[in-house]
Amino acid sequence: MNLTRTRVALLACGVTLLLAAAPGASAKPGYLVLPGYYSVELNLKGSHGYRINIGKVGRRYVYLLASGERSVVAYTAPSLAPRGSEIKAKFPGLGRVSVRFRPQGPPRNSRAPVFPRCKGGKTVRQFGYFVGTIRFRGERGYTSARATRPKGVIETHEKEVCRGSMFDESPEPVADRTELHAISISGCRGAAFSASQHGDPVNLTFFDGTIAERRRGMTITRSIFVTGKASDITIGDTRPFPLSATITPPPPFSGSAEYQRTPGGDRTWTGSLTVPFPGLGRVSLAGPSFSALLCQHSGCHGPSVDGHSLPLTAHNPRSSLLSPAQLSCRFCKGRPYKSDTLAIE
């Protein structure tokens, strides 16, 4: 599976878990219960090389994913057809979806759990097509889609019980792991940048930038990701912990950013680092509004860095790409976003 498909899968997984998780699900200590859920999804081609996936999990929300070669944009909006297989929602200023499912062929059963280290999770899939109307045009026309008969699937998932984490994580820190995460929250918008190396035998570094916001009743998350060389991260003095780093990701990122940590523990993330997001334009991913964390080697333990929890970004498998917007909207309460912190060209 290539990097783009992996990111799309992780994003879809995050959306699924976000929308399907039922409050109050409990289990014995050391176990996690994932409640069963019902999902509906269709897929079609968008313009300019984008793939469009539209669906709903549960009754409350409809999501639309636009995935490109190095980018994913996710929109979630309230469902206007909470019951059954109909997908109906408005994406203000962008379009609407109103379709009904028509099955083709018999349903297919699978008893394999969705996640490793889990039991249960029987899945029934019914393939078919949708009839109705789909009209969507992304901001600044980065992609658009129209369809009246796209293919899709309905899935019914039974409850899963997982031992520990749902992900197959090693309890031991990776010997040559390096992680850097920076995040900024302003009003209803969050911006995040991540760089990671995990002892890949071909010495690759993974970079991604994320912008998430709450606007006109929608949650919108945009992510750009790219693979670079190990030399794209230069670490300074590491005694007794990393004190500085310079990050220079490859295109579509431009510029660079510097991490500095004082002996007293203060951290800064500054520089000229920017990246163009689909439908939004070029955004700065460094500056005084960002908080940053950096770790190396045995200092990286699970989801924490140097004793601090990692920011909620794409590289933390326990969260979804929607997390910066969710976090920011705890403080938003419907107020308009003021663009005095995040620089957008």
N, C-alpha and C positions, 0 to 999 in steps of 0.2 A: 504494500500500500504506500503510495507516495505521500509527501508531506501535506499537500493540499487536501487529499482525501482524509488523511489522519486528522487534520484540524477540523474539517467539516464534521467528521464523526464525533470528535470531542465536543464540538459546539452543539450538535444535535443531541448528544448524550446529556450535556449540561441543561439544555432547554427541557428535555424529557424529565430529568430528575427534578428540575425546578417546578415544573407544572404538575407533575404526577405525585410528588411527595405529599403524603397525607399527614397532617399534624397528629401527634399522639401515638405514632407507631413506636412500639417498644419491644425490647428483647432482653434476654439475659445478659449480664455483663460480659463483654467480649464479643458480642454478636450484634449485627445490624439487620433490621427488617426493612426490605424495600417493598412497599405495598403494590398490589396488582393495579394495572391501569389499562385503559382502552385508548388506542391512538388511531388517527386517520391521517394519511399523508398522500400527496400527489407530487409529481415532478414534471418539469417541462424545460424547454430551452428559453433562455433570455437572450437579448441582443448583446453584442460586444463580447461574446465568449463566456457569458455567465450561465450557470445552471441555477434554476429556481426550484426550491422545495417549499411546499405550503402544507400545513397540517395543524392538527390540534391534539393535545393530550389532556384527557379529562374534559371538563365542561367550561372552564373559565376563559381560556386564551386561545388565540390562533397565532401561529408563527409563520413568518416568511423568511427563508434563507436564500440569499443570493451569493453564490460561491464562484470566485474567479480563480485564476492560476495561483495567485499569492495573497488572496484576500477572501474574507467572508464578512457579509453584512447580515445581521439578524434583526428582524422587526417582530415585536409581539404586540398584539392588540386584543381588546376584549372580544370574546366570541359572541356573535349575535344569534347563534343556533346552538345552545348549550347541550342539547340532547341529540342522540342519533349520529348518523354518518354524514350529515350535512356540514360543510365548512362555509361559514359566512362571517365576514368581518370587513370593517372599513379601516383603511390606513390613510388618515387625513392628509390631503394634499398629494397623495401618491397613487391611490387607486382603491379597488375593492375586490372582494372575492365572494362569490355566491354560487356554490356548486353542490350537487347531490351525487352519491355513489351508486354505480351500477355494477354488480358482481359479474365475474366471468370465471367459469370453472368451479370446481369444488374447493373448499378451504384446505389449507395445508397445516399440519401439526409439527411442532418441534418441542422436544423435551430438554434441550440444552439450555442452561442458565445464560442470561445476558452477560454477566460478569464472572471472572474467575473467582475461586474461593467461595462460591455461592451454591446453594441448593434450591431446587424448585424452579420457578420461572418458566413453566410450560407456556408456549406461545402458539396461538392459532392465527394464521394469516389468510386473509381473503383478498385475492387480487381482482382487479377490475379497472373501470375507468369512471371519470366524473363528467357530468353534464351540467352546463350552466355558463357562468361568465367569470372570467378572470381578466382584470385590467390593472396593470401596474407599471409605473414609470418612476425609477429611482431619482433621487435628488440630482440635479444638474444633468439628467439623462444618462447616467453612467451605465444603466441597463434598463430594458423595458420588456414586458411580456404580455401577450394576449393569447387566450386559449378558450376553447369551448368543449373539448373532449380529451383532456389529459389522462394518462394512466396513473394508477395509484394503488394503495393497499390499505386495508384495515387490519390492525393487530390487537389481539387481546392477550395481555400478559398476566400470568398468575404471580402471586407473591413469591419473593425470593428471601432466603435467610442466609446472611453472609457471616463468616467468621472473621472478626476484626474488620479491616478495611475491605471494601468491595474490590479494590485494586490489589494486584499481586506485587506488593512492595517489600523489599528486603529490609529487615530491621537494622542492618548495618549501614553506616554511611559509606558512600562511594568514595574511594581513596583519592581520586583526582577530579572530584566534582567542583565546579564553580557555578555560583548562582548570583545574579544581580537582578533586583526588582526595584522599580521606582514607580510611584503613584501620586497623583494629584487629584483632589476633589474640590469642586467649586460649584455651589448651587446644585443643579440637577445634572451635572456632567462630571464624569470621571475620566482621567487619562492615565494610561499605564504603559510601561516599557519593561521588557524582560530580556535577559541574555543568559544562556545556560550552556554549560559543557558538562557531559556526564561520562567521561572516559570513553568516548566513541573511538573505535579503532582507527578511523580515518580522520580523526582530529577535526571534527566539525563543531561549529557553534550555532545555536539556534536563537534567532532574534524575533521578537514580535512586539508590535505596538497595538494598543487597544484604546478606542474612544467609546464610552457608553453614556447614554443620556436618556432622560425622560422628557418626551415632547408630545403635546396634544393627545395625551392618553396612551401613547405608544412608548415602549422601551426599544431603543435602537442601539445596537452594539456593532462596531466596525473593527475588524482586526486585519492587520497586515503582518505577514510572516515570511521569513527568508532564512536560508542557510548560508553561513559564512565560514571563514577559516578560524582556526584557534588563535592566530595572530591578530584577529580583529579585536581581541581583548588583551590589554596590556596591564598586568598587575604590578603595583609598586611594592613598597616594603610590606612584608607579611608577618612581622614579628611584633606582638604575639598574635595578631590577627591582621587581615588585609586593611591597610591604611589608605590606599588610593588605587584607582583604576581608570584607564582611558578606554572608551568604547567607540569603535569606528565601524558600524555595520555597513554591508554592501548595499547597492541600490535594491529597491526604491528608496531606502533611507539615504539621507545626505547629512553631512556634517558629522560632529562627534560630541561626546559628552564625557565629563570627568566626575568621578566619585571621590570624595575626600572624607576621611574620618579623623577627628582629633583624638588625642589620648583621653580627653574627657568624655568621649562618646558622641559628640555632635557629628552629624552627617550632612553633606551637601551633594547636590546633583545638578551640575550646571553645564552649559555648553550650547552648541549650535545645532543639536540633533533635531531633525524634522523628518516627516514622512507624509506623502499624500494619501488620504483616505478616500475611498470611493464615495462620491456624492457630497463630500465635505471640503476637500482641498487639503493643502499642506498644513500640518499642525506641528507645533513645537512640542517635543517630548522631554525637555529638560528646562530647568530654571528654579528659582527660589521657592516656588509653590510646591515642588516635588519633595516627597520623602523617599529615601532610598535605603536599601539594605544590601550588603555584599557578604558572601561567605566563600570559603575555599576548604577543600579536603575534609578533615574530620569535624570542621566547624559547622558543616551542613548536616542537620539532623531532621529527617522527615520534612514536615511543613514549616519548620522554624529556621531562622538564621540568627546565630549568635544570641539565642535566647528569646528572640522576637518572632512572633507569628508572621509568616510571609504575607505580603499584600495579596488581595483577591484578584489574581490575574490568571491568564490562560495557562501558565506553567504549573499552577497548583491544581492537581487532578481532583481535589476534594471540592473545588468550586467551579463555576461555569464562567464563560466569557461575559455573562450578564452582570457579574458581581459588582464592578465599579459603579454601575448605574443604580443597582439596588442599594449599595452603601450610601451613595450621595443622596438618594431620595428619602433617606431617613430624616434628612435635614431640610429637604426642599419644600415639602408641604404645598406644592402647587405654585410656588413663586416663580416668576420668569427667570431664566438663566442670564446672568450678567457675564459677558465675555471679557472680563478685565484680567483674568488669570491665565486662561489657555489661549495661546496665540494661534489664530487661524488666518491663513492668507486667503 
